[in-house]
Amino acid sequence: MKNIILFDSEVRHQLLPLTFTRPVADLRCGILTIGRKWEKVLCGQVSHLCEDYLCEKFPINIADDNLLIEGSVLPSAALCEKISSLKSGETLTQQSGLIAARLDRNQLLQFINSRSTINNGTEIEIPVKRVTELWHLFLYNSEELHGDFELLTKGRGSELLSPTNRVIGDPSRIFLEEGAVVECSVLNVKEGPVYLGYGAEIMEGCMIRGGLALCDHAQLKMGSKIYGATTLGPNCRGGGEISNSVMLANSNKGHDGFLGNSVLGEWCNIGADTNTSNLKNTYEQVKLWSYSQKRFVQTGQQFVGLIMGDHSKAGINTMFNTGTVVGVASNIYGAGFPRNFVPSYAWGGHEGFITHRFEQAMKTAEIVYGRRKMEFTEKDRQILKHIFEITAEERVWENARV
């Protein structure tokens, strides 16, 4: 089995706040995370080379023979062929920098210490698709969902679909893993497949236009309206109207309200009747807060909704303006539109913010982990404490609105 190490480059800063709490390759696009895609296509085992404060939760595994791949790179057949043919000490590069390398133990340790490799690189001319901006996660979601569907279902048989459902299109584009349940719903698979992971459930009365990925133990509430390409990661809850959005894992948007062209991290909760705007009234391209540039930047996209970091929450009837970025462990509520950039550990809304007390945030985290029968560990706590400390300068409440 190949030993695959996915390393974080400077791209990580462009993907904050989602990468505050995870390596780049732990982001989900399509059905699988980037890391799981590489495990599948290269028949290997993945570990991560990431920020020091994340290393304990995401440890690196170093072997005598290692494939090193930049963590934002999405697999393709042509790229996998190039990587698989590498000899020890060889690298693949593009103008953006190192794409992949095959390194022995000493070469890898040299790379870790200096982030430089031996001069035996090949400039590759094939297209390399990378997740380098936050909006790429929903922009690429359709293509990646199609590819992951083929990767996961090829040569396998689906569990039987209940006859209470109505299918529009080719039924073979619906795949149910063991324990998945769909009842009395409409599934249109003309534009994309529908995949249900282990124990996933689509309740009665849902209307779905694929592609849709409902990962292990995820759930769609009754009467949900889903437009592709949408992904609900493991243990997520979806409801109301969702369009072309990605929920990484363990998050809830279980009630009426609209979520479009958006990405939610883990352990987020969206209150009932909360709505996100994904299109400006002027139909202009949307700007989004950039952590790397510390300003709003053009996305080049007409449709961008909400980007929300892990552990953040929105109260009932919250209204998010087009292109809003919310950091980690924030709590947003109240009437009116909050600012388009809400820092980590913010508490408040349109009328202003105070700092969310760290210990209160940790108490909430312990409770929500427990509800899913999961343990909030000391590793998790230390990661969130580090984020609380390094984001302190963002919490300048004198200018509460942007």
N, C-alpha and C positions, 0 to 999 in steps of 0.2 A: 504494500500500500504506500502510495506516494506521501511524503511529508510536505504539506503545503503551508507556507507562511504568508499571510496577507498583511502588508505593511501600510501604515498610514503615512501619506505624504502631506505637503502643505495644503492639499485639497481639503483636508479635514476642517480647516478654519472656514472654508466657504460653506460647509454643511452644518455648522452650528445653527441652532441649539441642539439639533438631533444627535450630534457627535460629542456633546458634552458627556454623555453617559454611555457611549459605546464606540468601538472602532468603526471606521467607515464601512468595512465589509460586513458588519452586523446590521446594516440597513436593509430593508425589505423592498423589493421592486419586482412585481409579478407575483408569483406564489411564494418563492423562496427568498431568503436573504442572499446577498452576494456570496457570502462564504459557503452556504449550502449549495449554491449553483456550482462552485468550483469543486467541491467534494464530489458531486454527482458526475460532472463531465470528465474529471481527471481521475476518478476512482481513488481518492486520497482522503487524508484527514487534515483538517484545517486548524491552525491556531493563528494568533495575531501578534504583530509587533506594533504596539500602540503607545499612547502617552503613559508616563510612569504611574500616574495615579489610577489608571485603569488596569494595570498589569496584573494585579492580584486577582481580579475577577476574570480577566481575559489573558491567561498566561501563554507565553510562547513555548512551543515544543521544538527543540533543536535536535536534529538527527545528523548522521554522517553525510547524508545526501538530502538536499533541501531544494524545493521549488519556491522561489520568492516572487510574489506577484503584488503589484500595486493594488491597494484595497478598493479603489473606485472603479476598477476595470471589470466590465461585464463579459462573460465568456462568449465566444463565437467558435464555430467549427474551425475556421481558418486560423484563429489565434491559438486554439488548443493544439492544433497540429504543429505550429511553430514552437510552442512551449514544450511539448512532448519530445521534440527532436533536439532540444538543447543538450549540449555536452557540458560536463563539469567546468565551471568557470566562465561559461558563455552568458551573455546578457542580450536582452532585446530592449531597444530604446526607441523613443520618438522625440520630437522637439520638446514635448512636455516633460521629458525625463525618462527615468527607468520604468519600464513596463513589467519586465520579468527577468529572472535570472535562475540559473542552476548553480548552487554553491555548496561546497563542502562545509564542514563544521567551522574550520578556521576562517574561511572566506566570509561566512555568514557573521561570525563574531566581529570581523574587521568592519563589515558593513554596519552592524549595530553600533559599534563604537564611533565610527566616523561618517556613516551614511555615504561612503564611497565604495565603488566596486572596482574590480580589476579591469584594465582597459582591453577588453575582448568583446566589445559590443557590436551588435548588428542593428542598423537602423531599419525598422520594418515599415513597409509601405502599405500594408493592408489597413483598412479602417479599424480603429480601436474605439469602442463605445465605452464611455466612462460616465459615472454619476458624479459630476463636478459642481452642480448647483442644486439647491433644494427643490426647485420645480421639476428637475429631471425625474424625480421619483414618481410623480403622476404622469409626466409627459411621456416617459418610456414604458409606463405600466402596461399598456395594451400589448406591445410587441413582446415584452418580457413574460407576460401572462400566457400568451400563445406558446412561446418557447418552453416555459416551465411545464405547461400542460402536456406537451408532447414528451418532454423528458421524464415526467413522473408516471405517465399512463401508458407509454409504449409497451405493447405486449402483455398488458394486464387487463383484467375484466373489472368493470364497475359493479358495485352493489346495485340491486334492482331499484329502479325509480318507481315510487308508488303511482298507481293508475289514477289517483285523485288529481294529479298535476296535468297541466296543459303545456305541451312542448311546441315551440315554433322553430322550425329548422331541423337540423340533423341531430337525432337523439344521441349519436355517438360522441357528440361534443359536450356531453354531460357526464361527469365522473364522480361517483360517490365512494369514498373510502369506507372501511368497516365502521358501522355504528352511525353513519351519517343519515339524516332524516330530512325529507322534504314532503310536505303535504299541502294539497289544494292551492298550488301556486302556479303562476304563469312564468315560464322560462323561455326567453327568446335568445337563441344561440346563433342567429344568422351573422352577427358581427363579432362574436367571440365566445369562447367556451365557458362553461360553468364548472368549477371544481370545488368539491366539499371534502375537507379533511376528516380525519378520524373524529367521530363523535360530534361533528358539526350539525347544525340544525337550521332549516328555514321553516319558520312557522307559517300558519295558514294565511292565505290572502296576499302573499308577497308578489310583486310584479318586478321581474328582473330582465334587463337587457344586457347580455354578456358583452365583454368578458367579466366574470366575477370569480374571485378566489375567496373562499370562506375556509380559512385554515383550521387546524385541529381545535375542536371544541368551541369554535366561534359560533355565533348565533345571530340570526336576523329575526327581529320581533314581528308580530302580526301586522300585515298591511304595509310593509316596507316597500319603497319604490327605489330601485337601484338601477343606475345607468353606468355602463362600463366606460373605461376599464376601472374596476374598483376592487381593492383588496382589503379584507379584514383579517388581520393576523391572528395567531393563536389566542384563544380565550377572549376575543373582542365581542362586543355587543353592538349591533347596528339596528337603527330604526328610522322612521321618517323618510326623508329623501336624501339620498347620497349619490353623488355623481363624480366619476373619475377621481377618486380619492384613495389614499393608502392609510390604514391604521396599522402600526407596526406590530403591536401585541398588547393584550391585557387592558385595552382601553374601552370606554363605553360612550356610544352615541346612540342610546337606546330609545329615544323619544322623537316626537314630531319636531320638525325644523329641518333646515337645509344645510348640507355640507358639500361643497363642490370644489374641485381642483385644489385639494387640501391634503396635508399630511399630519397625522397625530402620532406622537411618540407612544411610549408605554405608560400605563397607569394614569392616563388622562380620563377626565369625565366631562361630558358636555351635557348641560342641564336641559330640561324640557323646553321646547319652543325656541331654542337658541338657533340663530341663523348666521351664516357666513355669506358675505357678498363676494362673488368671484368675477364680477364684471363691473367696470366703472361706468357711471352714467354717460360719460363722454366717449366711451368705447375706446379710450386710449390704452396704450400698453401700460402694464402695471409695474410699479416700482416696489421693491422689497428691501427690508433692512438687511444689510450685510455686516456680519460680525467682523469679517476680515478687513473691510474698508471703513467700518464705523460710520456708515452713512447709507442712505437709501440708493439703490442701484436699479437701473432698468433691467427687467427680465426678458424683454423682447416678446412677452406673452400677453395676450389679451385677457386670458382667464387665469387668475391666481386667487386662491381663497386664503385659507388659514394654515400657517405652520406652527405647530405647538409642541414644545419640548416635553420630556417625561415629567410625570407627576403634577402637571398643571390641570386646573379645573375651571369650568365656567358655570356660573349659576343659571337658574332658569331665565329665559327671555333675554339672554345676552345677545348683543348685536356686534358682529365683527365686520369691520370695513374691509374693502378689497385689499388684498395683499397685507395681511396682518401677521406679524411674527411674535410669538409668545415664548419666553424662555422656560426654564426648568422650575417646577414647584411653585408656580404662581396661582393665585386664586382671584378670579375676575368675576364681578357681579355688578348689578345696578343698571339703571336706565341710561340710555345714550350710548354712543360709540366710544369705547376705550381707544387710547392712542394706537397707532399702527405698529409700534414696537413696544412690547411690554417686557421689561427685563426679568430675569430669573428672580424668584422669591419676592415678587410683587403681590400686594394684597390691596384690592380696591377696584376702581373702574373709571368711568368718565369723569367723576368729580374729584379724582385724585387717588394717590397710592401711599401706602406705608409699607415698610418691610415686613414680609411674612416671617414670623419668628421661627428660627431654625428648629427648635425642639418641638414646636407644634406641628411643623411640616413632617418631622420624623414620626411623630405619633400617628399622624394620618397615614403615612406610608405603611407603618406596621399594621394598621387596621385593614387597609385595602389589600395588602398581601395576604393577610389572614383570611379574608373573604374568599380568596381563590385557593385557599389551603396551601399557600406558599410561604416561605420564611424570608422575612426581611433581615438580611444578614449584616454583620459588622462591615463587610466589604461594601455593601450597598450604602450603608450609612457614611462611610469614609469618602466614597465618591461624591455623595451629595454635599457633604461638609466642604470638600475641596471646591466644588462649584459655587457654594455659598460665599466662600472667601474670595475666589478670583473674579466674581461678578459684582463685588461690592461697589465698584466705581460706576457701574451702570445705573445704580439706584439713586438718582439725583431727582428728588421729587419736587424741587422748586419749579421745574419745567415739566409738569406732569402730562402735558399733551403735546403731541408732535403733529 
